[in-house]
Amino acid sequence: MYGKRFNEMGENRHNRMDSGNNCHGRGFGEHMHGHGMRGFGLKYLILNMTSDEEVTGADVMARVDQRTGGRWLPSPGVIYPALKKLYEDGYLEMNERDNKKYYKATEKGKEIMKETIFPWNHNQENENSIESILEKMDNYTQYILDNSGKLTENDLNRIKGIYKQLEIFK
């Protein structure tokens, strides 16, 4: 199922954190460094997929599904706007043939991949920096939100426990 996840009562479980983007990220920001591109690293993952070959939006969806073992399948309403934004910002080039749009990372997009810490880029030095840990926490939070329909009662209790520990920072 695509989009938001709802509990048995039909209520959005994470409406307090809804950013208006179907809880799949908070946009791009001015730059793609640090907090600019979120949503479990989807935009970075797209750049990673397109760094060596052309892919379509359907290819991206299938590969995300495959790489996450079926635990996360972003909707077309998330994938295609992300591809469009990356293209408009000069991180992807686009070629159209056979009524399909094929995307490939530009040099600008490849450069971002070299400079950025994200879950699929393990050759970065500061993996244990506060900035890196916060970025990972943000990515995992987005993943949990996107998969909230699969959470067990035990999962919810663990999340509540983590939240309680973090209340110190209010």
Residue pairs with C-beta under 8 A, 6 or more apart in sequence:
1 149
2 73
2 74
2 75
2 76
2 77
2 78
3 22
3 75
3 77
4 12
4 14
4 18
4 22
4 23
5 12
5 13
5 14
5 145
5 146
5 147
5 148
5 149
6 12
6 13
6 149
7 13
12 18
13 148
14 23
14 145
14 148
17 23
17 145
19 25
19 26
19 27
21 27
21 39
21 78
22 75
22 77
22 78
23 142
23 145
23 146
24 39
24 42
24 74
24 75
24 78
24 142
24 146
25 37
25 38
25 39
25 40
25 42
25 43
25 78
25 82
25 142
26 38
26 39
27 38
28 36
28 37
28 43
28 85
28 89
29 35
29 36
29 37
30 36
32 43
32 89
32 91
32 112
32 116
33 112
33 115
33 116
34 131
34 135
35 135
35 138
37 43
37 44
38 138
38 139
38 142
39 78
39 82
39 142
40 72
40 139
40 140
40 142
40 143
40 146
41 118
41 119
41 120
41 139
42 64
42 74
42 78
42 79
42 82
43 82
43 85
43 86
44 112
44 113
44 116
44 118
44 120
44 121
45 60
45 64
45 67
45 118
45 120
46 60
46 79
46 82
46 83
46 86
46 92
46 103
47 86
47 91
47 92
47 105
47 109
47 110
47 112
47 113
48 113
48 120
48 121
49 55
49 59
49 60
49 63
50 92
50 103
50 104
50 105
50 109
51 105
51 109
51 110
51 113
53 104
54 95
54 102
54 103
54 104
55 63
55 102
55 103
55 104
56 100
56 101
56 102
56 103
57 76
57 79
57 80
57 83
57 101
57 103
60 79
60 83
61 73
61 74
61 76
61 79
64 72
64 73
64 74
65 72
65 73
71 147
71 150
72 143
72 146
72 147
74 146
83 92
83 94
83 101
83 103
86 92
86 103
86 109
87 93
87 94
87 103
90 106
90 108
90 109
91 105
91 106
91 108
91 109
91 112
92 103
92 104
92 105
92 106
92 109
93 103
93 104
93 105
93 106
94 101
94 102
94 103
95 101
95 102
95 104
96 102
105 113
113 121
116 124
117 124
117 126
117 127
117 131
117 132
117 135
118 135
118 139
119 136
119 139
124 132
126 132
144 151
144 159
151 159
